[in-house]
Amino acid sequence: MSIPLSPILLESRVIAVLRAADASYLRPAAEALAEEGVRSFEVTLTTAGGVDAIAELATSLGPDVEVGAGTVLTLEDLDAVLAAGARYVVTPHTDPELIRAAVERGVPIVPGGLTPTELRTGWAAGASAVKLFPASAVGPRYVKDLHGPFPAMPVIPSGGVDRASAGEWIRVGCPAVSLGGPLLGDALSGGALGALRVRAREVVRSVREAAAEVSGG
């Protein structure tokens, strides 16, 4: 049995992927994004000091924001990020053992895959949703095609989702979208937070409008 995606993510529908050479830039960027309506943050373990950064953000951003861990590759990674306060985990690959371990620990997990076999394997193992990665290799129509044989499988695209296409992924049935560079830009290397806010507003508006169309509202 899978652990459901959080209400925070299902409402905001945007995951900001935080990957930086210097973790000191994470908190200012995350605070700016949260103020603009992006409330789910995936701190990748490829970020220097990633586990410590998860702990800091988890305690500083408040209850209306959730901090997760990305690039979780092993059971050791899983336990480390959960101890730091991660509220969900994301993997770049499909590992049924890791998925089952996350379910046993009561944490949502979103494993990565590209082919129907990989994605279905992750979903069958207990994933909360599956991450279509790299999404740039296929496009939104691929999700529509996947929902033919797998109508109940939640698919979150990552890798190549940009501000212009974010809403289209929601229109084909994705519960959320995951964005890194197209949203963060140079904000995690000292870039202007004002420009980050503009990009965030654009993504949030696009996703909200698409969600309203899907729901008929």
N, C-alpha and C positions, 0 to 999 in steps of 0.2 A: 504494500500500500504506500502510495507516494505522500509526501508532505506538501500541502497546498502552497502555492505562491502567496506572498503576503498581500494583504489589502492595500498596503502602501504602493506596491508595484502595480497592482491591478488597477489602481486609481490613476497613478501618475503616468504609467506606461512607458517610461524612459529609464534605462540604465545608463549611467555615465561611467565609462571605463577609465579609471585613473591609473595611468602608468607613467612614472617619472623617474628620471635619474636622481632627483633630489626630492625627498619626501616632504621637505619643508613647504613646498608649493601646494601640497594637496589640500590642506585645511582652508586656506583663503579661497581656492577655486571651488571647493565643495560648498562652502558657505554662500558664495555668490550664486551657484547653481541652485541651491536649495531655496534661496529667496525668489528665484524665478520659476519655481515649480518642478525642478528635477529633484527627486527625493530618494533615489536609490543609487548607491555608489558601489561599484565593483573595483576594489583595490587589488591590482594584480601582484602576484608574488614575484614577478620580474622587476618590480619596483624595489630599489635599495631600501632596506628597512621596512618592507611591506607589512610584516606582522605587527611591528610596533605602530605603524601608521594606522592600521585597522583599529588597534586598541585606542589610539588617540581620537580618531574620528568617531568611534562608537560611543565614547564618553562625552564628546564635545558638541555633537551636532543635534542632540535632543531626540525625543521619542517619536517625532513625526518624520524622521529620516531613518533609513536603514543602510547599514554598511555591510557589504558582502566581500568575499574573497574570490579573486580570479586566478587562473593558472594553477589551480590546485591539482597536483599530479599524484600524490601518494597519501596513504593513511596518516603518515606523520604530518604532512602538510595540513590535512583535514583537522587533526586534533589541535595543531598549533593555532590555526585561525579561529577555531571555535573557542579556544581558551582566551583568545584576544578579544572576543566579542562579535565575531562575524555572524550575521543573521541569515546568510545563505552562502552557498558556494557554487562556483562555476568552473568547469573544466574544459580544456580545449579538445578533449577526446572522450571516447565512450569506454568506460571501465566499469563493468557491472559490479565488481567487488567494491569499488569506491562508492558507487551509487548506493548499494545496499548498506554500507557502513554509515553513510550520511542519513539514510532513512532510520536506521537503528538509533542514531543520535538525535533524531527529531528535527533535523535541519533540512530546508529545501535545497535541492541540488539540481543544477541545469548543466548537463553534460553536452559537449560539442560533438557534432557529426555532420556529414554532408550527404551521404547516400541514404536511400530509404532504409536499407538494412541497418546502418549505424544508428540512425535516428530512432527507428522502431526498437532496436535492442536496448537503447537507453531508456526509452519510455516504458518498455516491458519490465525493466529491472527496478523501476520505482522512481524514475526521475519526476520532478515537479513539472518540468517542461524540458524541451530539448533545444539546444542552441544550434541553429543552422550556421555553420562556419566552414569556409568563408562565404558569406551571403553574396558577395560580389560575383562569385562564380556562377550563380544561377538566376537571381532576381526574384521579385515577388510572385511571378506566375508559378514558380516552382512550389511555393507553399500551397497555392490553390490546387495544384496537381496532387501534392501529398495528401491533402485533405479528402481526396477521392477515396482511397483505400483506408486512410487513417483519420477519420473526421474528428475524433476526440483528442488527438495529439496536439498539445500546445507547442507552437514553434516560435522561438525568439531569434530573429536574425542578428548576426554580429559579423563584423569584418566587411566593411564596404557600404554599410548603411550611412547615408549622408542626410543633410538637412532637407534636401529637395525630395528624397524618396521616403522619408520616415513615415509619412501619413499613408503612403501606398501599401506598406507592409501591414499596417493596422487594417486597412480595407480588405485585405485578403485573409484576415482572420487571426493575425498574430496578436497575442495578448499584450506584448510590449516590444520595444526595439532597444538594441544595445549600440551605443555610439562611443567611439574613442576620439580619434583625431579630428573628424569633421565637426565635432562639438567642442572639444577642448582647445583645438588649435595650438597656439603657443603659450596657453595659460599656465602650463605646468613647467615652463622653462623661463618664467618671468614676464610673459606677455601681459597685455592689458586686460584687466578683469572687466572693464566696461565692454570691450568687444566680446568677451565670453558671455556676458549677460545678453547681448543682442542675439548671439547665436542660440542661446538657451531659449529665449522667448520665441524665436522662429520655430525651433523643434517642438516646443510645448504646444504652441498654437496649431501647428500642422497635425500633431498627433491627436489633440483634443477635437479638432474639426473632423478628422477621419473617424474617431470613435463615435462622435455624435451621428455621423452619417450611417455608420454600421448599426447603431442602436435605434435609428429612426428618429432620434431627437434633434 
